[in-house]
Amino acid sequence: MTALSQPTAIDGYRWLKNDIIRGTYQPDEKLRMSLLTARYALGVGPLREALSQLVAERLVTVVNQKGYRVASMSEAELLDIFDA
């Protein structure tokens, strides 16, 4: 990423996934859009794209009309995700 380029949904996806895996966000923690857009310097659109990909990978869940949360997973579920 150069100084002039804007972070993309792919960048946001990678950064957020890495932070979830490293435990920056705890299981069942609410992911607040305003905090995430500031932390990752992403617009709302790219952030939603990144979150949608993480939902597809079962690392994030959508709470109807309430936003996103880090998924609660057992050790077996985590291993299954990383084996895929």
RAGI-V692136 format. One record per helix or strand. SS is the DSSP state (alpha for helix, beta for strand). FROM is the first residue (numbers start at 1). TO is the last residue. Records with the same first field share a line. If there is no record, write none. Layout:
BEGIN
SS->FROM-TO ; FROM-TO
END
This chain:
BEGIN
alpha->9-22 ; 33-40 ; 44-56 ; 75-83
beta->30-31 ; 60-63 ; 67-70
END
